[in-house]
């Protein structure tokens, strides 16, 4: 099993548990979707809105370092999301999560476009998944440089989606913010503190390494 993929999936699950106030044992690891509840009340698929060229560089690095550095590039991206390590080291307030930089316009457009592409691709694949009473999609945006106005453009795309099979909720993680997109409803967001995200990171790392080892032994 790819530990970096497992890491992202477990991080998303732990993030949603905390932000959406789900019981920690409610969602279980699965495939297509990545998490599912026992009675199929809820299924959640997880995806990264990675820029292809950067994802390839990360894959090359993981192949170079092997199991000695499982998913390190992904982890460092998550840790940098809210400048968590730096903020805590400097004694910053827990809830400080403002982006410290402004993305160039073309780079911002790439990230917005990639989020929309992943939503579109996963929606097309939804018919191949185990369907539940509610079907959620968690999108991990790999930048802190998007603001609410940018995510509103993603919401506009979601509002125009048509078809019999659509996700009931789309959760987009940007830094410390988890944006909740529901078709036809106002965009909302949930903010977790830097310290809370650090705890999620550590627990996700443990679970991903545990499962990766299980997969190696089987």
Secondary structure, 3 states (H helix, E strand, C coil): CCHHHHHHHHHHHHHHHHHCCCCCCCEEECCCCCEEECCCCEEEEEEEECCHHHHHHHHHHHHHHHHHHCCHHHHHHHHHCCCHHHHHHCCCCCCCCCCCCCCCHHHHHHHHHHHHHHHHHHHHHHHHCCCCCEEEEEEEECCCCCCHHHHHHHHHHHHHCCCCCCCCEEEEEECCEEEEECCCCCCEEEECCHHHHHHHHHHHHHHHHHHHHHHHHC
